[in-house]
Amino acid sequence: MPLYTRKITCPPLSEVLDEIEIEGYAITYVSVFFPPGCLGLVSVSFWYGVKQIFPYEEGTDIRGSGEAINWEEFWILPENPCRIMIKVKNEDDTYSHTIFVRIVVKKKVQLLGEQIARGIINALRRIFGFM
């Protein structure tokens, strides 16, 4: 289960593009950490080519301050290796801000094992009447 990380610093009133090359079958987890002081002035979005993939709705972005925005995901990589662009925009006119990105990718064989285990657990629940 490969973990990819990036530390991206964006100067005042600018946009930074950082490309990350990932390998595997599907992105299963994403985390973006905004240190205190970002005050919602830093936005992050993820792109595959010209298509925005996170957040899913184009024209939207992820913002925060002193918090991690994390979510479980299941985005199948269209190619392997796959290049994902991370766009960071800083609307602060005075300070640079640094955000931290973490992406977990799983291989198909790892996902298959998880699906088999879930199937067995669900079958046992049905047999023994557990909810």
N, CA, C and O atoms as CSV, one atom per row, in Angstrom:
chain,resi,resn,atom,element,x,y,z
A,1,MET,N,N,0.860,-1.163,0.000
A,1,MET,CA,C,0.000,0.000,0.000
A,1,MET,C,C,0.910,1.230,0.000
A,1,MET,O,O,1.267,1.741,1.062
A,2,PRO,N,N,1.282,1.700,-1.182
A,2,PRO,CA,C,2.187,2.847,-1.264
A,2,PRO,C,C,1.559,4.139,-0.722
A,2,PRO,O,O,0.382,4.427,-0.941
A,3,LEU,N,N,2.380,4.888,-0.021
A,3,LEU,CA,C,1.996,6.204,0.492
A,3,LEU,C,C,2.849,7.239,-0.217
A,3,LEU,O,O,4.075,7.129,-0.256
A,4,TYR,N,N,2.194,8.245,-0.777
A,4,TYR,CA,C,2.886,9.342,-1.443
A,4,TYR,C,C,2.619,10.616,-0.661
A,4,TYR,O,O,1.490,10.858,-0.232
A,5,THR,N,N,3.645,11.429,-0.473
A,5,THR,CA,C,3.489,12.665,0.292
A,5,THR,C,C,4.111,13.833,-0.468
A,5,THR,O,O,5.029,13.663,-1.270
A,6,ARG,N,N,3.588,15.008,-0.193
A,6,ARG,CA,C,4.151,16.230,-0.738
A,6,ARG,C,C,4.024,17.342,0.290
A,6,ARG,O,O,3.023,17.446,0.998
A,7,LYS,N,N,5.054,18.167,0.356
A,7,LYS,CA,C,5.053,19.404,1.141
A,7,LYS,C,C,5.148,20.509,0.095
A,7,LYS,O,O,6.149,20.615,-0.614
A,8,ILE,N,N,4.103,21.330,0.001
A,8,ILE,CA,C,4.039,22.337,-1.060
A,8,ILE,C,C,3.926,23.717,-0.426
A,8,ILE,O,O,2.990,23.994,0.325
A,9,THR,N,N,4.889,24.577,-0.737
A,9,THR,CA,C,4.877,25.959,-0.248
A,9,THR,C,C,4.466,26.877,-1.385
A,9,THR,O,O,4.992,26.796,-2.495
A,10,CYS,N,N,3.515,27.751,-1.086
A,10,CYS,CA,C,2.996,28.675,-2.084
A,10,CYS,C,C,3.226,30.107,-1.610
A,10,CYS,O,O,2.737,30.488,-0.546
A,11,PRO,N,N,3.969,30.914,-2.389
A,11,PRO,CA,C,4.213,32.312,-2.024
A,11,PRO,C,C,2.920,33.134,-2.040
A,11,PRO,O,O,1.899,32.686,-2.562
A,12,PRO,N,N,2.971,34.335,-1.465
A,12,PRO,CA,C,1.780,35.202,-1.455
A,12,PRO,C,C,1.264,35.473,-2.871
A,12,PRO,O,O,2.041,35.632,-3.812
A,13,LEU,N,N,-0.050,35.520,-2.996
A,13,LEU,CA,C,-0.736,35.866,-4.241
A,13,LEU,C,C,-0.193,35.108,-5.447
A,13,LEU,O,O,0.114,35.703,-6.480
A,14,SER,N,N,-0.078,33.796,-5.305
A,14,SER,CA,C,0.433,32.997,-6.419
A,14,SER,C,C,-0.210,31.621,-6.441
A,14,SER,O,O,-0.960,31.244,-5.541
A,15,GLU,N,N,0.109,30.883,-7.500
A,15,GLU,CA,C,-0.363,29.514,-7.647
A,15,GLU,C,C,0.840,28.624,-7.934
A,15,GLU,O,O,1.719,28.984,-8.717
A,16,VAL,N,N,0.871,27.456,-7.291
A,16,VAL,CA,C,1.955,26.497,-7.480
A,16,VAL,C,C,1.338,25.201,-8.000
A,16,VAL,O,O,0.306,24.752,-7.501
A,17,LEU,N,N,1.976,24.606,-9.003
A,17,LEU,CA,C,1.569,23.310,-9.534
A,17,LEU,C,C,2.640,22.293,-9.171
A,17,LEU,O,O,3.824,22.510,-9.430
A,18,ASP,N,N,2.224,21.188,-8.572
A,18,ASP,CA,C,3.165,20.140,-8.186
A,18,ASP,C,C,2.654,18.827,-8.763
A,18,ASP,O,O,1.531,18.413,-8.476
A,19,GLU,N,N,3.475,18.179,-9.571
A,19,GLU,CA,C,3.077,16.918,-10.181
A,19,GLU,C,C,3.599,15.756,-9.356
A,19,GLU,O,O,4.747,15.758,-8.912
A,20,ILE,N,N,2.744,14.765,-9.158
A,20,ILE,CA,C,3.138,13.576,-8.415
A,20,ILE,C,C,2.838,12.365,-9.294
A,20,ILE,O,O,1.746,12.243,-9.849
A,21,GLU,N,N,3.809,11.482,-9.413
A,21,GLU,CA,C,3.634,10.265,-10.199
A,21,GLU,C,C,3.373,9.112,-9.240
A,21,GLU,O,O,4.196,8.807,-8.377
A,22,ILE,N,N,2.215,8.476,-9.402
A,22,ILE,CA,C,1.836,7.399,-8.492
A,22,ILE,C,C,1.641,6.102,-9.276
A,22,ILE,O,O,1.346,6.115,-10.471
A,23,GLU,N,N,1.813,4.991,-8.576
A,23,GLU,CA,C,1.639,3.670,-9.177
A,23,GLU,C,C,0.728,2.827,-8.310
A,23,GLU,O,O,0.745,2.933,-7.084
A,24,GLY,N,N,-0.059,1.997,-8.948
A,24,GLY,CA,C,-0.979,1.117,-8.250
A,24,GLY,C,C,-2.250,0.958,-9.050
A,24,GLY,O,O,-2.261,1.180,-10.261
A,25,TYR,N,N,-3.325,0.574,-8.376
A,25,TYR,CA,C,-4.607,0.364,-9.049
A,25,TYR,C,C,-5.589,1.509,-8.768
A,25,TYR,O,O,-6.254,2.003,-9.678
A,26,ALA,N,N,-5.671,1.925,-7.498
A,26,ALA,CA,C,-6.656,2.951,-7.144
A,26,ALA,C,C,-6.172,3.781,-5.958
A,26,ALA,O,O,-5.524,3.270,-5.045
A,27,ILE,N,N,-6.502,5.069,-5.994
A,27,ILE,CA,C,-6.290,5.935,-4.828
A,27,ILE,C,C,-7.396,5.597,-3.839
A,27,ILE,O,O,-8.575,5.616,-4.190
A,28,THR,N,N,-7.012,5.285,-2.589
A,28,THR,CA,C,-8.007,4.877,-1.594
A,28,THR,C,C,-8.116,5.842,-0.417
A,28,THR,O,O,-9.042,5.734,0.387
A,29,TYR,N,N,-7.188,6.773,-0.309
A,29,TYR,CA,C,-7.223,7.720,0.816
A,29,TYR,C,C,-6.437,8.959,0.428
A,29,TYR,O,O,-5.372,8.870,-0.182
A,30,VAL,N,N,-6.984,10.131,0.796
A,30,VAL,CA,C,-6.316,11.408,0.536
A,30,VAL,C,C,-6.421,12.260,1.790
A,30,VAL,O,O,-7.454,12.275,2.459
A,31,SER,N,N,-5.333,12.976,2.107
A,31,SER,CA,C,-5.322,13.900,3.240
A,31,SER,C,C,-4.596,15.172,2.826
A,31,SER,O,O,-3.529,15.127,2.213
A,32,VAL,N,N,-5.193,16.304,3.170
A,32,VAL,CA,C,-4.561,17.612,2.954
A,32,VAL,C,C,-4.540,18.320,4.301
A,32,VAL,O,O,-5.589,18.563,4.899
A,33,PHE,N,N,-3.331,18.654,4.782
A,33,PHE,CA,C,-3.201,19.337,6.072
A,33,PHE,C,C,-2.884,20.807,5.829
A,33,PHE,O,O,-1.933,21.148,5.125
A,34,PHE,N,N,-3.712,21.678,6.434
A,34,PHE,CA,C,-3.516,23.118,6.396
A,34,PHE,C,C,-3.049,23.563,7.780
A,34,PHE,O,O,-3.835,23.512,8.726
A,35,PRO,N,N,-1.796,23.999,7.932
A,35,PRO,CA,C,-1.333,24.459,9.243
A,35,PRO,C,C,-2.129,25.686,9.717
A,35,PRO,O,O,-2.756,26.371,8.909
A,36,PRO,N,N,-2.100,25.955,11.015
A,36,PRO,CA,C,-2.765,27.157,11.518
A,36,PRO,C,C,-2.215,28.391,10.800
A,36,PRO,O,O,-1.025,28.467,10.491
A,37,GLY,N,N,-3.085,29.337,10.546
A,37,GLY,CA,C,-2.666,30.569,9.892
A,37,GLY,C,C,-3.063,30.653,8.431
A,37,GLY,O,O,-2.997,31.729,7.837
A,38,CYS,N,N,-3.477,29.528,7.832
A,38,CYS,CA,C,-3.908,29.574,6.430
A,38,CYS,C,C,-5.213,30.369,6.285
A,38,CYS,O,O,-5.444,31.018,5.265
A,39,LEU,N,N,-6.046,30.309,7.301
A,39,LEU,CA,C,-7.281,31.092,7.389
A,39,LEU,C,C,-8.179,30.979,6.161
A,39,LEU,O,O,-8.880,31.926,5.806
A,40,GLY,N,N,-8.153,29.823,5.520
A,40,GLY,CA,C,-8.997,29.615,4.344
A,40,GLY,C,C,-8.512,30.351,3.109
A,40,GLY,O,O,-9.226,30.409,2.108
A,41,LEU,N,N,-7.321,30.909,3.160
A,41,LEU,CA,C,-6.782,31.670,2.024
A,41,LEU,C,C,-6.008,30.792,1.042
A,41,LEU,O,O,-5.611,31.257,-0.026
A,42,VAL,N,N,-5.796,29.539,1.397
A,42,VAL,CA,C,-5.059,28.616,0.542
A,42,VAL,C,C,-6.035,27.560,0.030
A,42,VAL,O,O,-6.748,26.930,0.811
A,43,SER,N,N,-6.060,27.375,-1.291
A,43,SER,CA,C,-6.951,26.379,-1.878
A,43,SER,C,C,-6.135,25.294,-2.567
A,43,SER,O,O,-5.053,25.549,-3.097
A,44,VAL,N,N,-6.676,24.077,-2.549
A,44,VAL,CA,C,-6.005,22.924,-3.137
A,44,VAL,C,C,-7.011,22.165,-3.995
A,44,VAL,O,O,-8.167,21.991,-3.609
A,45,SER,N,N,-6.559,21.720,-5.155
A,45,SER,CA,C,-7.358,20.827,-5.995
A,45,SER,C,C,-6.419,19.848,-6.692
A,45,SER,O,O,-5.233,20.127,-6.866
A,46,PHE,N,N,-6.959,18.703,-7.088
A,46,PHE,CA,C,-6.185,17.632,-7.708
A,46,PHE,C,C,-6.708,17.413,-9.126
A,46,PHE,O,O,-7.917,17.424,-9.361
A,47,TRP,N,N,-5.793,17.215,-10.060
A,47,TRP,CA,C,-6.152,17.117,-11.467
A,47,TRP,C,C,-5.480,15.930,-12.133
A,47,TRP,O,O,-4.340,15.586,-11.821
A,48,TYR,N,N,-6.201,15.312,-13.048
A,48,TYR,CA,C,-5.630,14.341,-13.965
A,48,TYR,C,C,-5.804,14.932,-15.360
A,48,TYR,O,O,-6.907,14.944,-15.905
A,49,GLY,N,N,-4.714,15.418,-15.928
A,49,GLY,CA,C,-4.800,16.129,-17.204
A,49,GLY,C,C,-5.623,17.392,-17.027
A,49,GLY,O,O,-5.341,18.198,-16.140
A,50,VAL,N,N,-6.638,17.571,-17.862
A,50,VAL,CA,C,-7.496,18.760,-17.760
A,50,VAL,C,C,-8.725,18.523,-16.891
A,50,VAL,O,O,-9.552,19.422,-16.734
A,51,LYS,N,N,-8.857,17.317,-16.321
A,51,LYS,CA,C,-10.020,16.954,-15.504
A,51,LYS,C,C,-9.709,17.081,-14.021
A,51,LYS,O,O,-8.771,16.464,-13.517
A,52,GLN,N,N,-10.511,17.890,-13.324
A,52,GLN,CA,C,-10.382,17.983,-11.869
A,52,GLN,C,C,-10.973,16.721,-11.265
A,52,GLN,O,O,-12.099,16.335,-11.580
A,53,ILE,N,N,-10.183,16.069,-10.374
A,53,ILE,CA,C,-10.669,14.816,-9.768
A,53,ILE,C,C,-11.043,14.966,-8.297
A,53,ILE,O,O,-11.953,14.282,-7.828
A,54,PHE,N,N,-10.362,15.843,-7.558
A,54,PHE,CA,C,-10.709,16.114,-6.155
A,54,PHE,C,C,-10.640,17.604,-5.916
A,54,PHE,O,O,-9.631,18.193,-6.304
A,55,PRO,N,N,-11.597,18.267,-5.323
A,55,PRO,CA,C,-12.950,17.751,-5.157
A,55,PRO,C,C,-13.563,17.450,-6.529
A,55,PRO,O,O,-13.154,18.014,-7.544
A,56,TYR,N,N,-14.531,16.570,-6.536
A,56,TYR,CA,C,-15.098,16.081,-7.784
A,56,TYR,C,C,-15.721,17.198,-8.619
A,56,TYR,O,O,-15.590,17.206,-9.843
A,57,GLU,N,N,-16.388,18.124,-7.972
A,57,GLU,CA,C,-17.076,19.200,-8.687
A,57,GLU,C,C,-16.064,20.232,-9.176
A,57,GLU,O,O,-15.378,20.864,-8.373
A,58,GLU,N,N,-15.974,20.400,-10.494
A,58,GLU,CA,C,-15.014,21.350,-11.060
A,58,GLU,C,C,-15.324,22.768,-10.585
A,58,GLU,O,O,-16.482,23.142,-10.397
A,59,GLY,N,N,-14.254,23.546,-10.396
A,59,GLY,CA,C,-14.407,24.919,-9.944
A,59,GLY,C,C,-14.459,25.046,-8.431
A,59,GLY,O,O,-14.528,26.156,-7.904
A,60,THR,N,N,-14.427,23.918,-7.726
A,60,THR,CA,C,-14.402,23.959,-6.263
A,60,THR,C,C,-13.000,23.601,-5.795
A,60,THR,O,O,-12.171,23.157,-6.589
A,61,ASP,N,N,-12.736,23.793,-4.515
A,61,ASP,CA,C,-11.415,23.487,-3.980
A,61,ASP,C,C,-11.533,23.090,-2.519
A,61,ASP,O,O,-12.613,23.125,-1.930
A,62,ILE,N,N,-10.405,22.716,-1.954
A,62,ILE,CA,C,-10.334,22.328,-0.551
A,62,ILE,C,C,-9.613,23.445,0.188
A,62,ILE,O,O,-8.559,23.904,-0.253
A,63,ARG,N,N,-10.180,23.888,1.320
A,63,ARG,CA,C,-9.585,24.962,2.121
A,63,ARG,C,C,-9.652,24.591,3.593
A,63,ARG,O,O,-10.483,23.783,4.006
A,64,GLY,N,N,-8.765,25.191,4.377
A,64,GLY,CA,C,-8.789,24.947,5.807
A,64,GLY,C,C,-7.763,25.801,6.514
A,64,GLY,O,O,-7.031,26.568,5.889
A,65,SER,N,N,-7.720,25.656,7.828
A,65,SER,CA,C,-6.733,26.358,8.652
A,65,SER,C,C,-6.588,25.597,9.961
A,65,SER,O,O,-7.542,25.480,10.731
A,66,GLY,N,N,-5.393,25.081,10.208
A,66,GLY,CA,C,-5.160,24.322,11.432
A,66,GLY,C,C,-5.914,23.015,11.463
A,66,GLY,O,O,-6.344,22.574,12.529
A,67,GLU,N,N,-6.086,22.382,10.306
A,67,GLU,CA,C,-6.839,21.137,10.259
A,67,GLU,C,C,-6.403,20.273,9.085
A,67,GLU,O,O,-5.836,20.749,8.102
A,68,ALA,N,N,-6.687,18.997,9.227
A,68,ALA,CA,C,-6.476,18.063,8.128
A,68,ALA,C,C,-7.838,17.731,7.524
A,68,ALA,O,O,-8.787,17.410,8.239
A,69,ILE,N,N,-7.915,17.812,6.227
A,69,ILE,CA,C,-9.109,17.394,5.503
A,69,ILE,C,C,-8.740,16.037,4.902
A,69,ILE,O,O,-7.889,15.967,4.016
A,70,ASN,N,N,-9.374,14.953,5.377
A,70,ASN,CA,C,-9.058,13.611,4.901
A,70,ASN,C,C,-10.336,12.914,4.464
A,70,ASN,O,O,-11.421,13.186,4.978
A,71,TRP,N,N,-10.187,12.023,3.521
A,71,TRP,CA,C,-11.327,11.240,3.095
A,71,TRP,C,C,-10.869,9.928,2.472
A,71,TRP,O,O,-9.794,9.828,1.880
A,72,GLU,N,N,-11.736,8.922,2.632
A,72,GLU,CA,C,-11.524,7.666,1.935
A,72,GLU,C,C,-12.008,7.859,0.515
A,72,GLU,O,O,-13.000,8.547,0.272
A,73,GLU,N,N,-11.313,7.260,-0.408
A,73,GLU,CA,C,-11.560,7.481,-1.827
A,73,GLU,C,C,-11.488,6.149,-2.542
A,73,GLU,O,O,-10.944,5.183,-2.008
A,74,PHE,N,N,-12.025,6.090,-3.731
A,74,PHE,CA,C,-11.797,4.957,-4.621
A,74,PHE,C,C,-11.776,5.492,-6.041
A,74,PHE,O,O,-12.783,5.461,-6.748
A,75,TRP,N,N,-10.617,5.980,-6.446
A,75,TRP,CA,C,-10.435,6.523,-7.792
A,75,TRP,C,C,-9.442,5.623,-8.516
A,75,TRP,O,O,-8.258,5.586,-8.182
A,76,ILE,N,N,-9.947,4.894,-9.517
A,76,ILE,CA,C,-9.113,3.954,-10.265
A,76,ILE,C,C,-8.175,4.738,-11.182
A,76,ILE,O,O,-8.609,5.611,-11.934
A,77,LEU,N,N,-6.894,4.417,-11.107
A,77,LEU,CA,C,-5.904,5.098,-11.933
A,77,LEU,C,C,-6.116,4.714,-13.399
A,77,LEU,O,O,-6.158,3.527,-13.722
A,78,PRO,N,N,-6.250,5.701,-14.291
A,78,PRO,CA,C,-6.478,5.401,-15.702
A,78,PRO,C,C,-5.239,4.868,-16.423
A,78,PRO,O,O,-5.358,4.294,-17.506
A,79,GLU,N,N,-4.062,5.048,-15.842
A,79,GLU,CA,C,-2.822,4.536,-16.418
A,79,GLU,C,C,-1.843,4.274,-15.283
A,79,GLU,O,O,-2.038,4.733,-14.157
A,80,ASN,N,N,-0.799,3.539,-15.591
A,80,ASN,CA,C,0.157,3.178,-14.552
A,80,ASN,C,C,1.570,3.243,-15.122
A,80,ASN,O,O,1.874,2.471,-16.032
A,81,PRO,N,N,2.444,4.114,-14.643
A,81,PRO,CA,C,2.211,5.089,-13.572
A,81,PRO,C,C,1.269,6.207,-14.030
A,81,PRO,O,O,1.052,6.406,-15.225
A,82,CYS,N,N,0.724,6.919,-13.063
A,82,CYS,CA,C,-0.252,7.971,-13.326
A,82,CYS,C,C,0.245,9.288,-12.733
A,82,CYS,O,O,0.670,9.343,-11.580
A,83,ARG,N,N,0.184,10.339,-13.536
A,83,ARG,CA,C,0.620,11.657,-13.075
A,83,ARG,C,C,-0.596,12.471,-12.613
A,83,ARG,O,O,-1.538,12.697,-13.373
A,84,ILE,N,N,-0.548,12.897,-11.365
A,84,ILE,CA,C,-1.603,13.721,-10.772
A,84,ILE,C,C,-1.004,15.104,-10.503
A,84,ILE,O,O,0.091,15.221,-9.954
A,85,MET,N,N,-1.734,16.138,-10.894
A,85,MET,CA,C,-1.295,17.509,-10.645
A,85,MET,C,C,-2.023,18.037,-9.406
A,85,MET,O,O,-3.242,17.914,-9.282
A,86,ILE,N,N,-1.257,18.620,-8.505
A,86,ILE,CA,C,-1.825,19.249,-7.317
A,86,ILE,C,C,-1.680,20.751,-7.506
A,86,ILE,O,O,-0.567,21.260,-7.632
A,87,LYS,N,N,-2.809,21.463,-7.525
A,87,LYS,CA,C,-2.796,22.924,-7.680
A,87,LYS,C,C,-3.024,23.566,-6.320
A,87,LYS,O,O,-4.012,23.275,-5.645
A,88,VAL,N,N,-2.117,24.430,-5.926
A,88,VAL,CA,C,-2.231,25.155,-4.663
A,88,VAL,C,C,-2.246,26.640,-5.003
A,88,VAL,O,O,-1.352,27.144,-5.683
A,89,LYS,N,N,-3.264,27.324,-4.525
A,89,LYS,CA,C,-3.379,28.765,-4.772
A,89,LYS,C,C,-3.419,29.492,-3.435
A,89,LYS,O,O,-4.189,29.133,-2.544
A,90,ASN,N,N,-2.580,30.521,-3.302
A,90,ASN,CA,C,-2.505,31.307,-2.075
A,90,ASN,C,C,-3.064,32.697,-2.344
A,90,ASN,O,O,-2.502,33.449,-3.141
A,91,GLU,N,N,-4.164,33.043,-1.687
A,91,GLU,CA,C,-4.791,34.359,-1.840
A,91,GLU,C,C,-4.311,35.349,-0.783
A,91,GLU,O,O,-4.739,36.503,-0.772
A,92,ASP,N,N,-3.429,34.905,0.097
A,92,ASP,CA,C,-2.865,35.779,1.132
A,92,ASP,C,C,-1.881,36.740,0.464
A,92,ASP,O,O,-1.010,36.315,-0.296
A,93,ASP,N,N,-2.024,38.037,0.750
A,93,ASP,CA,C,-1.151,39.027,0.099
A,93,ASP,C,C,0.140,39.285,0.880
A,93,ASP,O,O,0.968,40.090,0.453
A,94,THR,N,N,0.319,38.609,2.022
A,94,THR,CA,C,1.482,38.876,2.862
A,94,THR,C,C,2.368,37.656,3.104
A,94,THR,O,O,3.593,37.764,3.057
A,95,TYR,N,N,1.760,36.499,3.361
A,95,TYR,CA,C,2.527,35.344,3.813
A,95,TYR,C,C,2.489,34.180,2.831
A,95,TYR,O,O,1.494,33.960,2.141
A,96,SER,N,N,3.600,33.434,2.784
A,96,SER,CA,C,3.635,32.133,2.120
A,96,SER,C,C,2.964,31.126,3.045
A,96,SER,O,O,2.965,31.303,4.263
A,97,HIS,N,N,2.400,30.086,2.481
A,97,HIS,CA,C,1.795,29.025,3.274
A,97,HIS,C,C,2.238,27.678,2.711
A,97,HIS,O,O,2.412,27.521,1.502
A,98,THR,N,N,2.415,26.716,3.602
A,98,THR,CA,C,2.834,25.370,3.224
A,98,THR,C,C,1.738,24.391,3.597
A,98,THR,O,O,1.253,24.394,4.728
A,99,ILE,N,N,1.347,23.553,2.643
A,99,ILE,CA,C,0.363,22.513,2.921
A,99,ILE,C,C,1.038,21.149,2.751
A,99,ILE,O,O,2.074,21.029,2.096
A,100,PHE,N,N,0.434,20.137,3.349
A,100,PHE,CA,C,0.988,18.785,3.321
A,100,PHE,C,C,-0.067,17.838,2.751
A,100,PHE,O,O,-1.202,17.798,3.224
A,101,VAL,N,N,0.321,17.085,1.739
A,101,VAL,CA,C,-0.599,16.175,1.055
A,101,VAL,C,C,-0.128,14.737,1.258
A,101,VAL,O,O,1.064,14.442,1.181
A,102,ARG,N,N,-1.088,13.846,1.518
A,102,ARG,CA,C,-0.799,12.411,1.614
A,102,ARG,C,C,-1.811,11.665,0.738
A,102,ARG,O,O,-3.012,11.927,0.790
A,103,ILE,N,N,-1.302,10.745,-0.057
A,103,ILE,CA,C,-2.154,9.944,-0.932
A,103,ILE,C,C,-1.780,8.476,-0.736
A,103,ILE,O,O,-0.607,8.112,-0.814
A,104,VAL,N,N,-2.787,7.634,-0.481
A,104,VAL,CA,C,-2.557,6.194,-0.357
A,104,VAL,C,C,-3.120,5.528,-1.610
A,104,VAL,O,O,-4.255,5.780,-2.014
A,105,VAL,N,N,-2.299,4.675,-2.210
A,105,VAL,CA,C,-2.693,3.926,-3.398
A,105,VAL,C,C,-2.596,2.443,-3.073
A,105,VAL,O,O,-1.635,1.996,-2.446
A,106,LYS,N,N,-3.594,1.687,-3.502
A,106,LYS,CA,C,-3.552,0.240,-3.298
A,106,LYS,C,C,-3.459,-0.464,-4.647
A,106,LYS,O,O,-3.949,0.017,-5.669
A,107,LYS,N,N,-2.815,-1.611,-4.604
A,107,LYS,CA,C,-2.728,-2.457,-5.780
A,107,LYS,C,C,-3.984,-3.315,-5.858
A,107,LYS,O,O,-4.666,-3.525,-4.856
A,108,LYS,N,N,-4.279,-3.803,-7.040
A,108,LYS,CA,C,-5.501,-4.579,-7.244
A,108,LYS,C,C,-5.556,-5.804,-6.335
A,108,LYS,O,O,-6.617,-6.143,-5.811
A,109,VAL,N,N,-4.423,-6.462,-6.148
A,109,VAL,CA,C,-4.392,-7.661,-5.314
A,109,VAL,C,C,-4.730,-7.325,-3.855
A,109,VAL,O,O,-5.359,-8.130,-3.168
A,110,GLN,N,N,-4.322,-6.157,-3.384
A,110,GLN,CA,C,-4.662,-5.743,-2.018
A,110,GLN,C,C,-6.158,-5.524,-1.883
A,110,GLN,O,O,-6.752,-5.918,-0.879
A,111,LEU,N,N,-6.778,-4.901,-2.879
A,111,LEU,CA,C,-8.214,-4.649,-2.841
A,111,LEU,C,C,-9.003,-5.946,-2.937
A,111,LEU,O,O,-10.050,-6.083,-2.305
A,112,LEU,N,N,-8.509,-6.899,-3.722
A,112,LEU,CA,C,-9.182,-8.183,-3.848
A,112,LEU,C,C,-9.213,-8.912,-2.509
A,112,LEU,O,O,-10.240,-9.478,-2.133
A,113,GLY,N,N,-8.092,-8.900,-1.786
A,113,GLY,CA,C,-8.044,-9.524,-0.463
A,113,GLY,C,C,-9.034,-8.894,0.500
A,113,GLY,O,O,-9.692,-9.600,1.265
A,114,GLU,N,N,-9.147,-7.572,0.470
A,114,GLU,CA,C,-10.107,-6.880,1.337
A,114,GLU,C,C,-11.539,-7.255,0.977
A,114,GLU,O,O,-12.367,-7.446,1.867
A,115,GLN,N,N,-11.843,-7.364,-0.318
A,115,GLN,CA,C,-13.190,-7.724,-0.743
A,115,GLN,C,C,-13.546,-9.140,-0.313
A,115,GLN,O,O,-14.673,-9.390,0.115
A,116,ILE,N,N,-12.596,-10.071,-0.422
A,116,ILE,CA,C,-12.840,-11.449,0.014
A,116,ILE,C,C,-13.112,-11.480,1.516
A,116,ILE,O,O,-14.047,-12.146,1.962
A,117,ALA,N,N,-12.301,-10.764,2.299
A,117,ALA,CA,C,-12.495,-10.733,3.755
A,117,ALA,C,C,-13.857,-10.142,4.108
A,117,ALA,O,O,-14.549,-10.675,4.975
A,118,ARG,N,N,-14.253,-9.052,3.452
A,118,ARG,CA,C,-15.577,-8.458,3.715
A,118,ARG,C,C,-16.692,-9.430,3.365
A,118,ARG,O,O,-17.684,-9.526,4.087
A,119,GLY,N,N,-16.533,-10.160,2.251
A,119,GLY,CA,C,-17.542,-11.138,1.840
A,119,GLY,C,C,-17.697,-12.239,2.868
A,119,GLY,O,O,-18.815,-12.645,3.182
A,120,ILE,N,N,-16.592,-12.723,3.390
A,120,ILE,CA,C,-16.635,-13.778,4.417
A,120,ILE,C,C,-17.316,-13.256,5.676
A,120,ILE,O,O,-18.165,-13.939,6.249
A,121,ILE,N,N,-16.955,-12.057,6.109
A,121,ILE,CA,C,-17.566,-11.469,7.311
A,121,ILE,C,C,-19.064,-11.285,7.119
A,121,ILE,O,O,-19.847,-11.591,8.018
A,122,ASN,N,N,-19.468,-10.788,5.954
A,122,ASN,CA,C,-20.904,-10.593,5.688
A,122,ASN,C,C,-21.652,-11.931,5.654
A,122,ASN,O,O,-22.776,-12.028,6.145
A,123,ALA,N,N,-21.034,-12.944,5.083
A,123,ALA,CA,C,-21.669,-14.272,5.049
A,123,ALA,C,C,-21.831,-14.823,6.460
A,123,ALA,O,O,-22.878,-15.378,6.791
A,124,LEU,N,N,-20.799,-14.676,7.299
A,124,LEU,CA,C,-20.899,-15.134,8.679
A,124,LEU,C,C,-21.971,-14.372,9.450
A,124,LEU,O,O,-22.678,-14.955,10.273
A,125,ARG,N,N,-22.093,-13.096,9.194
A,125,ARG,CA,C,-23.149,-12.311,9.864
A,125,ARG,C,C,-24.527,-12.818,9.473
A,125,ARG,O,O,-25.420,-12.913,10.315
A,126,ARG,N,N,-24.705,-13.147,8.185
A,126,ARG,CA,C,-26.007,-13.645,7.744
A,126,ARG,C,C,-26.285,-15.020,8.365
A,126,ARG,O,O,-27.406,-15.296,8.792
A,127,ILE,N,N,-25.283,-15.857,8.410
A,127,ILE,CA,C,-25.456,-17.214,8.959
A,127,ILE,C,C,-25.813,-17.151,10.441
A,127,ILE,O,O,-26.725,-17.843,10.894
A,128,PHE,N,N,-25.094,-16.325,11.194
A,128,PHE,CA,C,-25.306,-16.278,12.640
A,128,PHE,C,C,-26.258,-15.173,13.080
A,128,PHE,O,O,-26.481,-15.001,14.278
A,129,GLY,N,N,-26.822,-14.423,12.140
A,129,GLY,CA,C,-27.815,-13.411,12.478
A,129,GLY,C,C,-27.290,-12.142,13.074
A,129,GLY,O,O,-28.049,-11.406,13.704
A,130,PHE,N,N,-26.018,-11.851,12.902
A,130,PHE,CA,C,-25.460,-10.585,13.421
A,130,PHE,C,C,-25.781,-9.471,12.448
A,130,PHE,O,O,-25.907,-9.697,11.245
A,131,MET,N,N,-25.912,-8.280,12.973
A,131,MET,CA,C,-26.141,-7.099,12.132
A,131,MET,C,C,-24.847,-6.440,11.811
A,131,MET,O,O,-24.827,-5.426,11.112
